[in-house]
């Protein structure tokens, strides 16, 4: 009930020297005429006996105690809110402390608030104490019991003593407040967004981005949308620059994850921001920064610029990482041209056919590695050597260096006399042989033979036509003499005087910087 109600119960206590019991109340049990009563032997305690309920307070007996009870407010427990019970000895002796109880029971399943019990102590009864403690104002005791839970009860125990003989009636009152409650739950949805992306990747790597949207509030967030707008230079695998996730409703405590893969077009630092929104103006954002790096290889190649056939050719290859990331799985190859034969390589270069390979592994930023190759020039001409370098996520690079392999002409001049010695007036034939022992063609080969005064010119023949002028025989120039080829000329002379003769021959060509001279001795007698 919303208003405070008061209810009263009474009981009577008789006090006499003969310990005569007299019970009185507004409603009571029928009792016999007063007469001396002999004490009976103690018997087993029986349940209290009450008169039928009439809506008024009901009085009963509980052994030596009288008990009065009242169902409030209707008088019937089935339709009432509180049951108030008071129990006290039917008879007490003057000056002897006795105890009585007041019990309030909540008959409903709901809580009763502000329960207050008051007990009026009659004249002739002296209050001693109570449990719990009450507040005394004159002869009125008050207990504020607070709340009594549904179907629960609270009991007050008082101690008092009679100061004189007689019958004493004291009354107890109870008041309470009923409440009608309606619980309304107030909820508040919230929105948080978390974004995770790698701090550093290579330009050829996929950038995995994970978005987690969560409702840490107490109510559902509706119309949730997550939008990730990629910065310039980043795109998804299918070329998008913005990705939208329609989440819908996100219940309290619920979270959802989304992933997307991005690729970077170039190196740099990319700041990527995503935004989550929902109805009722809910919003949150999250940012992740990814630094995109790349190894950048450069290669330099040198070679012997010119070499003669048969001589060594040397190559140098230098690979440098000018990028900002490690060049992983770096491999350098060098392909020898057909005119160069492999001899050796530094740093354990592996040779298969005419290809030398170095497995460098990791090449740190700003680091360089140089390799060397030695070959042999085996064919004339311009021969170019190509070196290549590649690494994970790096653009492959190549460099070429060329070598001019030349042949060299090496002319051998030989002069012999056929009939040495010879008699005066006899003839001697000199055979002149020029051999190209080199590896290149020699051109414009010229032979000039000189006779001494003791000899006279007879004839000449050979690779070219000879012309005699006095003691000198000059042969027309031979246009070319191939490597390993020979050319032969003959000069026939007549001995005109005895002596130790020297037949002289001079050789010249385009390759020779100065003539070659050869003599042949002949004894004439």
VENVENKA-V779733 format. One record per run of one state. SS is the DSSP state (H for helix, E for strand, C for the rest). FROM is the first residue (numbers start at 1). LEN is the number of residues. If there is no record, write none. Layout:
ss=SS from=FROM len=LEN
ss=SS from=FROM len=LEN
This chain:
ss=C from=1 len=6
ss=E from=7 len=9
ss=C from=16 len=33
ss=E from=49 len=2
ss=C from=51 len=7
ss=E from=58 len=5
ss=C from=63 len=2
ss=E from=65 len=8
ss=C from=73 len=4
ss=H from=77 len=3
ss=C from=80 len=2
ss=E from=82 len=8
ss=C from=90 len=1
ss=E from=91 len=1
ss=C from=92 len=2
ss=E from=94 len=1
ss=C from=95 len=2
ss=E from=97 len=10
ss=C from=107 len=5
ss=E from=112 len=9
ss=C from=121 len=4
ss=E from=125 len=7
ss=C from=132 len=3
ss=E from=135 len=3
ss=C from=138 len=2
ss=E from=140 len=9
ss=C from=149 len=4
ss=E from=153 len=10
ss=C from=163 len=3
ss=E from=166 len=12
ss=C from=178 len=14
ss=E from=192 len=6
ss=C from=198 len=2
ss=E from=200 len=3
ss=C from=203 len=4
ss=E from=207 len=8
ss=C from=215 len=6
ss=E from=221 len=9
ss=C from=230 len=4
ss=E from=234 len=3
ss=C from=237 len=5
ss=E from=242 len=9
ss=C from=251 len=4
ss=E from=255 len=10
ss=C from=265 len=3
ss=E from=268 len=11
ss=H from=279 len=3
ss=E from=282 len=12
ss=C from=294 len=3
ss=E from=297 len=7
ss=C from=304 len=2
ss=E from=306 len=3
ss=C from=309 len=3
ss=E from=312 len=10
ss=C from=322 len=5
ss=E from=327 len=9
ss=C from=336 len=4
ss=E from=340 len=6
ss=C from=346 len=4
ss=E from=350 len=3
ss=C from=353 len=2
ss=E from=355 len=9
ss=C from=364 len=4
ss=E from=368 len=10
ss=C from=378 len=3
ss=E from=381 len=10
ss=C from=391 len=6
ss=E from=397 len=10
ss=C from=407 len=4
ss=E from=411 len=7
ss=C from=418 len=4
ss=E from=422 len=1
ss=C from=423 len=4
ss=E from=427 len=10
ss=C from=437 len=5
ss=E from=442 len=9
ss=C from=451 len=4
ss=E from=455 len=8
ss=C from=463 len=3
ss=E from=466 len=4
ss=C from=470 len=2
ss=E from=472 len=4
ss=C from=476 len=2
ss=E from=478 len=4
ss=C from=482 len=4
ss=E from=486 len=10
ss=C from=496 len=3
ss=E from=499 len=10
ss=C from=509 len=7
ss=E from=516 len=9
ss=C from=525 len=1
